[in-house]
Amino acid sequence: MSVIVEAHLVRIHINRVACQSPNPTTGEALYAVADIAKHEKLYREVEGDEEDEQIPRDETPIHLTQDEHFYSQKVFDILVNGDDHEIDTKEITYARVVDLYLGSGGKPSNEYLVKYSLGPVENPSGTLAPGQKDFEETGYLIDFVGGYLVFYGLPYLDKDGQLQHGDWASPVDLNGAVIDPPPNHQAWWRGSRPCDQQGRELRLGGGAHNVTVTPDLVTDFSFSYKLHDENGAMRAYRSFEEKVQTYLDTITAPAMTAYPQATPLRGIAVKAAAQNSPLRFPDTMSSRYHINDLSALLRGKKVAIIGLGGTGSYILDFLARTHLEKIALFDDDKVHVHTIFRLPGFIAQAIGKLKVEVLARHYDQWHAGIEPVAERVTSENVARLKEFDFVFVSVDDGPARLLLVDWLSANGLPFVDCGMGLNRSTVGLSGFVRITGVDRKAFDENVSTVRLPVENAKDDEYRKHAQITELNALNATMAVIRFKQHFGLFDREDAATSYIFDSATFEID
């Protein structure tokens, strides 16, 4: 008798796309199902603190469960002293390279000079020194050229107490591939002599000295800043990193005290400008977690937030960290004392000023595309919302909500309407937080219900329209997740048009 065992089909998700696969299957078959490129690896998502499981591209049997998720990720082949390694990030740090080398017999007590070739087009070859990548990731604008480590754009004070910026350079002393502690205290500087807040030159030693680091970088001074031990005797720098940090702290401290807005982290602005986004900081979070492609889905999009009280201000706090082209703030009210208890963080001198002006100025530190509009949206001006790709409705007035959501859904503009309701009893507050959206179906299914109320309640907690900070933040979180689902950043597996969170039961309906 012969027995034939047939695999049955199960639904799985690869890169957020549902597909059918025999179960059991093989690694090779899974790669083929989703057409995974040769330079990518496939991973199975694992719950908890365990690492996600890499799927081998071979005939290894793979047992599947219904609706489990897989994702692919690019890998890069690199050679470290002739040994092949695969890494899953586009960038690699000095420390990671040395770790890979130590696995081949390197000595952990040494400091190494890492030279690379066949790199990216914009920087095909070069050198990494200890600490260089760490300083760069901290935000300094640095380069390693001609045997020198150079820090560009360091803030300092001139003799008149004016803020200036200069460039600091130090040679890296090599012993073969190993970087020794610096043999002396010397460094070079392009700029005028740095001074303290009283206009006195900092005691950095040295004098006028022209050294050509590159044809474009010729120094003006040499420095020789010496350290002393606990007995007052001069001592050498223990490491190259100690030398760098000592000079940076000494030169920049007076300027950063006199000009609090001054920063030595010029690399942040340079990298932020290079990413072609309104964000004022380089989006290293997305690159760190390999979601640049998802974060980019918001590029070029324009969003409006109507109502900048508690929930609306938290929505802004979340959106200010995205690549949205424009975030318009609509509200004609001013900040009152009770308002600051519902705003994220603390904004000094906000009381008595227009909410949109205060918030736009504050979050301009994050995002260059924030536009304050000190107007209440009414039937007279609602048509100006046509320019937006998405609208958050965060108002506490029923008739205003009806006007906005009816108009938005009738004109095909996606939206999320936010709201909450609280009651007080002998055991404390209880109530709900809700979101409703994003289309005409949501309006038709929920209008005039608790999920989309269009009349004002007669008896409100806390005198009028109760707002509790943590529920404002939760309401905003739900709204922004629904917004990101709409644009494909988050997965979505149901078709509900409204969600209600019950604060007493911790359930979402």
C-alpha positions as CSV (number, residue, x, y, z in Angstrom):
1,M,0.0,0.0,0.0
2,S,1.3,3.4,-0.9
3,V,0.4,6.6,1.0
4,I,0.6,10.0,-0.5
5,V,0.7,13.0,1.9
6,E,-0.3,16.2,0.2
7,A,0.5,19.6,1.6
8,H,-2.4,21.9,2.3
9,L,-2.5,25.6,1.5
10,V,-2.3,28.2,4.2
11,R,-2.4,32.0,4.0
12,I,0.8,33.9,4.9
13,H,1.9,37.5,4.5
14,I,5.2,38.4,2.9
15,N,6.1,42.1,2.9
16,R,2.5,42.8,3.9
17,V,1.1,41.0,0.9
18,A,-1.1,38.0,1.5
19,C,-0.3,34.9,-0.5
20,Q,-1.1,31.1,-0.4
21,S,1.6,28.6,0.3
22,P,1.7,24.8,0.7
23,N,2.3,23.7,4.2
24,P,4.9,22.4,4.8
25,T,7.1,24.1,2.3
26,T,10.8,24.9,1.8
27,G,12.9,28.0,2.1
28,E,13.5,28.0,-1.6
29,A,9.8,27.9,-2.3
30,L,9.1,30.8,0.0
31,Y,11.7,33.0,-1.7
32,A,10.0,32.1,-5.0
33,V,6.5,32.8,-3.9
34,A,7.3,36.4,-3.2
35,D,10.0,36.8,-5.9
36,I,12.6,37.7,-3.3
37,A,15.7,39.2,-5.0
38,K,19.1,37.4,-4.7
39,H,20.6,40.2,-2.6
40,E,17.8,39.9,0.0
41,K,17.1,37.6,2.9
42,L,13.7,36.4,4.1
43,Y,12.8,36.5,7.8
44,R,10.0,35.1,9.8
45,E,8.5,37.5,12.4
46,V,8.9,36.0,15.9
47,E,6.9,37.4,18.9
48,G,8.5,38.4,22.1
49,D,12.2,39.2,22.7
50,E,13.6,36.5,20.4
51,E,15.4,37.4,17.2
52,D,13.4,37.0,14.0
53,E,14.2,33.8,12.2
54,Q,16.2,33.9,9.0
55,I,14.8,31.6,6.3
56,P,17.5,29.7,4.4
57,R,17.3,29.8,0.6
58,D,17.4,26.0,0.2
59,E,15.3,22.9,0.5
60,T,15.1,23.0,4.3
61,P,11.5,22.1,5.4
62,I,9.5,25.1,6.7
63,H,6.3,24.5,8.7
64,L,3.9,27.4,8.5
65,T,0.9,28.6,10.5
66,Q,-2.1,30.5,9.2
67,D,-1.6,34.3,8.8
68,E,2.0,34.4,10.0
69,H,4.2,37.2,8.7
70,F,7.5,37.2,6.8
71,Y,9.6,40.1,5.5
72,S,12.6,40.5,3.2
73,Q,15.6,42.7,3.9
74,K,18.5,43.6,1.8
75,V,21.9,42.2,2.8
76,F,25.3,43.4,1.8
77,D,28.4,41.2,1.2
78,I,31.6,42.7,2.6
79,L,35.1,41.4,2.8
80,V,37.0,42.0,6.1
81,N,40.7,41.1,5.6
82,G,39.7,38.6,3.0
83,D,36.8,37.0,5.0
84,D,33.3,37.2,3.6
85,H,30.5,38.6,5.8
86,E,26.9,39.4,5.3
87,I,25.4,42.5,7.0
88,D,21.8,43.8,6.9
89,T,22.5,47.5,7.1
90,K,23.7,49.9,4.4
91,E,26.1,51.6,6.8
92,I,28.6,49.9,9.1
93,T,30.5,51.4,12.0
94,Y,34.1,51.2,12.9
95,A,33.3,49.1,15.9
96,R,31.3,46.6,13.8
97,V,34.1,46.2,11.3
98,V,36.6,45.5,14.2
99,D,34.2,43.0,15.8
100,L,34.0,41.1,12.5
101,Y,37.8,41.2,12.3
102,L,38.3,40.0,15.9
103,G,36.3,36.9,14.9
104,S,39.2,36.2,12.6
105,G,41.9,36.5,15.3
106,G,42.4,40.2,15.8
107,K,43.6,41.5,19.2
108,P,40.9,43.3,21.2
109,S,43.5,45.5,23.0
110,N,44.5,47.2,19.8
111,E,43.0,50.2,18.1
112,Y,42.8,49.8,14.3
113,L,42.7,51.9,11.2
114,V,39.9,50.6,8.9
115,K,40.5,51.3,5.2
116,Y,37.7,50.5,2.7
117,S,37.3,50.4,-1.1
118,L,34.6,49.7,-3.6
119,G,32.2,51.7,-1.4
120,P,29.2,53.8,-2.5
121,V,29.5,56.1,-5.5
122,E,29.5,59.2,-3.4
123,N,32.4,57.9,-1.3
124,P,34.0,54.9,-3.0
125,S,37.0,54.6,-0.7
126,G,38.3,56.0,2.5
127,T,39.3,55.4,6.1
128,L,37.5,55.0,9.5
129,A,39.4,55.8,12.7
130,P,38.3,54.9,16.2
131,G,35.5,57.1,17.3
132,Q,35.0,58.6,13.9
133,K,31.7,56.9,13.2
134,D,30.5,57.5,16.7
135,F,31.3,61.2,16.5
136,E,29.5,61.3,13.1
137,E,26.4,59.6,14.4
138,T,26.4,62.1,17.3
139,G,25.9,64.8,14.8
140,Y,29.4,66.3,14.2
141,L,30.4,67.2,10.6
142,I,33.6,65.3,10.1
143,D,35.9,63.8,7.5
144,F,39.2,61.8,7.4
145,V,41.4,63.3,4.8
146,G,45.2,63.3,4.1
147,G,45.9,61.5,7.4
148,Y,43.9,64.1,9.4
149,L,40.6,63.8,11.3
150,V,38.8,67.1,10.6
151,F,35.8,68.5,12.5
152,Y,34.0,71.2,10.6
153,G,32.0,74.2,11.8
154,L,32.8,74.2,15.5
155,P,31.3,77.3,17.2
156,Y,33.6,79.6,19.1
157,L,33.9,83.2,20.4
158,D,36.2,85.7,18.8
159,K,37.9,88.5,20.7
160,D,34.8,90.7,20.4
161,G,32.5,88.0,21.8
162,Q,30.9,87.3,18.4
163,L,29.9,83.8,17.4
164,Q,32.1,82.3,14.7
165,H,32.7,78.8,13.3
166,G,36.1,77.2,12.7
167,D,37.6,73.8,11.7
168,W,39.7,71.6,13.9
169,A,42.2,69.0,12.5
170,S,44.5,66.5,14.1
171,P,46.8,63.9,12.4
172,V,46.0,60.3,13.3
173,D,49.2,58.5,14.3
174,L,49.4,55.1,12.7
175,N,51.5,52.1,13.6
176,G,50.8,49.9,10.7
177,A,47.0,49.3,10.9
178,V,46.9,50.2,14.6
179,I,46.3,53.8,15.9
180,D,48.5,54.6,18.8
181,P,47.6,57.2,21.5
182,P,48.6,60.6,20.2
183,P,52.3,61.2,20.8
184,N,51.8,65.0,21.4
185,H,49.2,67.6,22.2
186,Q,49.2,69.3,18.8
187,A,46.2,70.1,16.6
188,W,45.5,72.7,13.9
189,W,42.8,75.2,13.5
190,R,41.2,77.3,10.6
191,G,39.7,80.4,12.0
192,S,40.6,83.2,14.4
193,R,41.9,82.5,17.9
194,P,39.0,81.2,20.1
195,C,38.3,83.4,23.2
196,D,36.3,83.2,26.4
197,Q,33.3,85.4,27.2
198,Q,35.6,88.2,28.5
199,G,37.4,88.3,25.1
200,R,40.6,86.6,26.4
201,E,42.3,84.1,24.2
202,L,41.8,80.5,25.4
203,R,45.0,79.0,26.6
204,L,45.4,76.5,23.8
205,G,49.1,77.0,23.2
206,G,50.6,77.1,19.8
207,G,50.6,80.0,17.4
208,A,50.1,81.1,13.8
209,H,50.8,78.1,11.6
210,N,49.7,77.3,8.1
211,V,49.3,73.7,7.3
212,T,47.7,72.5,4.1
213,V,45.4,69.6,5.1
214,T,43.8,69.7,1.7
215,P,44.0,72.3,-1.1
216,D,40.7,73.6,0.3
217,L,41.6,73.4,4.0
218,V,44.7,75.5,5.0
219,T,44.9,76.1,8.8
220,D,45.6,79.5,10.5
221,F,46.9,78.3,13.9
222,S,48.5,75.3,15.6
223,F,47.3,74.4,19.2
224,S,49.1,72.5,21.9
225,Y,46.6,72.0,24.7
226,K,48.2,70.1,27.5
227,L,46.5,68.0,30.3
228,H,47.9,67.6,33.8
229,D,47.6,64.8,36.3
230,E,46.4,65.1,39.9
231,N,49.9,66.2,41.0
232,G,49.9,69.0,38.4
233,A,52.4,67.3,36.1
234,M,51.8,67.4,32.4
235,R,50.5,64.1,31.0
236,A,49.9,62.7,27.6
237,Y,46.5,62.0,26.1
238,R,45.5,58.4,27.0
239,S,43.7,57.9,23.7
240,F,42.9,59.7,20.5
241,E,39.3,60.0,21.5
242,E,40.3,61.8,24.7
243,K,42.3,64.3,22.7
244,V,39.4,65.0,20.4
245,Q,36.8,65.4,23.1
246,T,39.1,67.7,25.2
247,Y,39.7,70.1,22.4
248,L,36.0,70.2,21.3
249,D,34.8,70.9,24.9
250,T,37.4,73.6,25.5
251,I,36.8,75.5,22.2
252,T,33.0,75.3,22.0
253,A,32.0,75.8,25.7
254,P,32.2,79.6,25.8
255,A,30.3,80.0,22.6
256,M,27.5,77.6,23.7
257,T,27.2,79.4,27.0
258,A,27.0,82.9,25.3
259,Y,24.8,81.7,22.4
260,P,22.5,78.8,23.6
261,Q,21.4,78.2,20.1
262,A,24.9,77.5,18.9
263,T,25.8,73.9,18.3
264,P,28.9,72.0,17.1
265,L,26.6,69.4,15.6
266,R,26.6,70.9,12.1
267,G,26.3,67.4,10.6
268,I,22.7,67.3,11.6
269,A,21.7,70.2,9.4
270,V,23.8,69.1,6.5
271,K,22.3,65.6,6.5
272,A,18.8,66.9,7.1
273,A,19.1,69.1,4.0
274,A,20.4,66.2,2.0
275,Q,17.3,64.1,2.7
276,N,15.1,66.5,0.8
277,S,12.5,66.7,3.5
278,P,11.0,69.4,5.8
279,L,12.4,67.5,8.7
280,R,15.2,69.5,10.4
281,F,16.9,66.3,11.6
282,P,18.1,63.4,9.5
283,D,15.7,60.5,9.8
284,T,18.1,58.1,11.4
285,M,15.3,56.3,13.2
286,S,13.8,55.0,9.9
287,S,17.2,53.9,8.7
288,R,18.0,52.3,12.1
289,Y,14.9,50.1,11.8
290,H,15.0,49.7,8.0
291,I,11.7,51.4,7.3
292,N,12.9,54.2,5.0
293,D,10.6,52.9,2.3
294,L,7.6,53.1,4.5
295,S,8.4,56.5,6.0
296,A,8.8,57.8,2.5
297,L,5.1,57.1,1.8
298,L,4.3,60.4,3.4
299,R,6.6,62.5,1.3
300,G,4.8,65.2,-0.6
301,K,1.5,64.8,1.4
302,K,-0.3,67.8,2.9
303,V,-2.3,67.4,6.1
304,A,-4.5,69.7,8.1
305,I,-5.3,69.5,11.8
306,I,-8.5,71.2,12.8
307,G,-8.6,72.0,16.5
308,L,-5.4,72.3,18.5
309,G,-6.6,71.6,22.0
310,G,-5.4,68.5,23.8
311,T,-5.9,65.8,21.1
312,G,-4.9,68.0,18.2
313,S,-1.7,69.1,19.8
314,Y,-0.6,65.5,20.4
315,I,-1.5,64.7,16.7
316,L,0.9,67.5,15.8
317,D,3.6,66.1,18.1
318,F,3.4,62.8,16.2
319,L,3.2,64.2,12.7
320,A,6.1,66.7,13.2
321,R,8.4,63.7,13.1
322,T,7.3,62.6,9.6
323,H,8.3,63.6,6.0
324,L,4.9,65.3,5.4
325,E,5.3,68.3,3.1
326,K,2.9,70.5,5.0
327,I,1.1,70.4,8.3
328,A,-1.6,73.1,8.5
329,L,-3.0,74.1,12.0
330,F,-6.5,75.5,12.1
331,D,-7.7,77.1,15.4
332,D,-8.7,80.6,16.4
333,D,-8.4,80.1,20.2
334,K,-5.7,81.2,22.6
335,V,-3.8,79.3,25.2
336,H,-5.3,79.4,28.6
337,V,-3.8,78.1,31.9
338,H,-5.9,74.9,31.7
339,T,-4.7,74.4,28.1
340,I,-1.1,73.9,29.1
341,F,-2.1,70.9,31.1
342,R,-3.2,69.2,27.9
343,L,-0.3,70.1,25.6
344,P,2.7,67.7,25.2
345,G,5.7,69.0,27.0
346,F,6.1,72.5,28.3
347,I,6.1,75.6,26.0
348,A,7.3,78.7,27.9
349,Q,5.4,82.0,27.6
350,A,2.5,80.3,25.7
351,I,-0.4,81.6,27.9
352,G,-2.5,84.3,26.2
353,K,-1.1,83.6,22.7
354,L,-2.8,81.9,19.8
355,K,-2.5,78.2,20.0
356,V,-1.5,77.7,16.3
357,E,1.2,80.4,16.6
358,V,2.6,78.9,19.8
359,L,2.6,75.4,18.5
360,A,3.9,76.2,15.0
361,R,6.8,78.1,16.5
362,H,7.6,75.3,18.9
363,Y,7.5,72.5,16.4
364,D,9.3,74.4,13.8
365,Q,12.4,73.1,15.6
366,W,11.3,69.7,14.2
367,H,9.6,70.4,10.9
368,A,9.9,73.3,8.4
369,G,6.5,72.7,6.9
370,I,4.2,73.7,9.7
371,E,1.7,76.5,8.8
372,P,-0.4,78.2,11.5
373,V,-3.9,79.3,10.4
374,A,-5.6,81.3,13.1
375,E,-9.1,80.7,11.8
376,R,-12.2,78.7,12.8
377,V,-13.2,76.5,9.8
378,T,-16.8,77.3,8.9
379,S,-19.1,77.0,5.9
380,E,-17.5,80.3,4.6
381,N,-13.9,78.9,4.3
382,V,-14.2,75.1,4.4
383,A,-13.5,74.8,0.7
384,R,-9.8,75.7,1.4
385,L,-9.4,72.2,2.8
386,K,-9.4,70.9,-0.8
387,E,-5.6,71.3,-1.0
388,F,-5.0,68.6,1.6
389,D,-4.5,64.9,1.3
390,F,-5.8,64.1,4.8
391,V,-7.6,66.0,7.5
392,F,-7.7,65.4,11.3
393,V,-10.9,66.7,12.9
394,S,-10.3,67.4,16.6
395,V,-13.2,69.7,17.6
396,D,-15.4,69.6,20.7
397,D,-18.5,71.1,19.0
398,G,-21.1,68.8,17.5
399,P,-22.5,71.1,14.7
400,A,-18.9,72.0,13.7
401,R,-18.0,68.3,13.5
402,L,-21.1,67.7,11.3
403,L,-20.1,70.5,8.9
404,L,-16.5,69.3,8.6
405,V,-17.0,65.6,8.3
406,D,-20.0,65.9,5.9
407,W,-18.1,68.3,3.6
408,L,-14.9,66.2,3.7
409,S,-16.5,62.9,3.0
410,A,-18.8,64.4,0.3
411,N,-15.7,65.8,-1.5
412,G,-13.7,62.6,-1.3
413,L,-11.1,63.9,1.2
414,P,-10.0,61.2,3.7
415,F,-10.3,62.2,7.4
416,V,-10.2,60.9,11.0
417,D,-12.6,62.5,13.5
418,C,-11.5,62.2,17.1
419,G,-13.5,62.5,20.3
420,M,-14.0,61.3,23.9
421,G,-16.6,61.2,26.6
422,L,-16.2,61.0,30.3
423,N,-18.5,60.4,33.3
424,R,-17.8,60.6,37.0
425,S,-19.0,58.2,39.5
426,T,-18.2,57.3,43.1
427,V,-15.3,55.1,41.8
428,G,-13.8,57.7,39.6
429,L,-13.9,58.7,35.9
430,S,-14.9,56.3,33.2
431,G,-15.6,56.8,29.6
432,F,-14.4,56.3,26.0
433,V,-12.0,57.5,23.4
434,R,-13.1,57.1,19.7
435,I,-12.0,57.7,16.2
436,T,-14.1,57.6,13.0
437,G,-13.1,57.7,9.4
438,V,-11.9,57.8,6.7
439,D,-14.5,58.2,4.0
440,R,-18.2,58.7,3.1
441,K,-19.1,55.2,4.3
442,A,-17.8,56.1,7.7
443,F,-20.0,59.2,7.8
444,D,-23.1,57.4,6.6
445,E,-22.7,54.5,9.1
446,N,-21.9,56.6,12.2
447,V,-23.4,60.0,11.9
448,S,-25.7,61.0,14.8
449,T,-24.4,58.1,16.9
450,V,-22.0,58.0,19.8
451,R,-19.3,57.2,17.2
452,L,-19.9,60.5,15.3
453,P,-22.0,62.8,17.5
454,V,-23.2,66.0,15.9
455,E,-25.1,67.6,18.8
456,N,-23.6,69.0,22.0
457,A,-24.2,67.2,25.3
458,K,-26.2,69.0,27.9
459,D,-24.3,67.9,31.0
460,D,-20.5,67.7,30.7
461,E,-17.9,66.6,33.2
462,Y,-15.6,69.3,34.5
463,R,-18.0,72.0,33.6
464,K,-17.6,71.8,29.9
465,H,-16.1,69.3,27.3
466,A,-14.0,67.2,29.7
467,Q,-10.4,66.6,28.4
468,I,-7.9,64.4,30.3
469,T,-4.3,64.5,29.1
470,E,-3.6,60.8,28.9
471,L,-6.8,60.2,26.9
472,N,-5.9,63.1,24.6
473,A,-2.6,61.3,23.9
474,L,-4.4,58.0,23.4
475,N,-7.0,59.6,21.1
476,A,-4.2,61.1,19.0
477,T,-2.3,57.8,18.9
478,M,-5.4,56.0,17.5
479,A,-6.0,58.7,15.0
480,V,-2.4,58.8,13.7
481,I,-2.3,55.0,13.4
482,R,-5.5,55.0,11.3
483,F,-3.9,57.8,9.2
484,K,-0.8,55.8,8.6
485,Q,-2.9,52.7,7.8
486,H,-4.6,54.8,5.1
487,F,-1.2,55.6,3.4
488,G,0.2,52.1,3.8
489,L,2.7,52.5,6.7
490,F,0.7,50.2,9.0
491,D,-1.1,47.0,8.0
492,R,-4.9,46.8,8.2
493,E,-6.9,43.7,8.3
494,D,-10.5,44.9,9.0
495,A,-13.0,47.2,7.4
496,A,-14.4,48.9,10.5
497,T,-15.1,52.6,10.1
498,S,-15.0,53.5,13.8
499,Y,-13.2,52.3,16.9
500,I,-14.1,53.0,20.6
501,F,-11.7,52.4,23.5
502,D,-13.4,51.9,26.9
503,S,-11.3,53.2,29.7
504,A,-13.0,51.0,32.3
505,T,-12.7,47.7,30.5
506,F,-9.6,48.4,28.4
507,E,-11.4,47.0,25.4
508,I,-11.7,48.4,21.9
509,D,-14.9,47.9,20.0
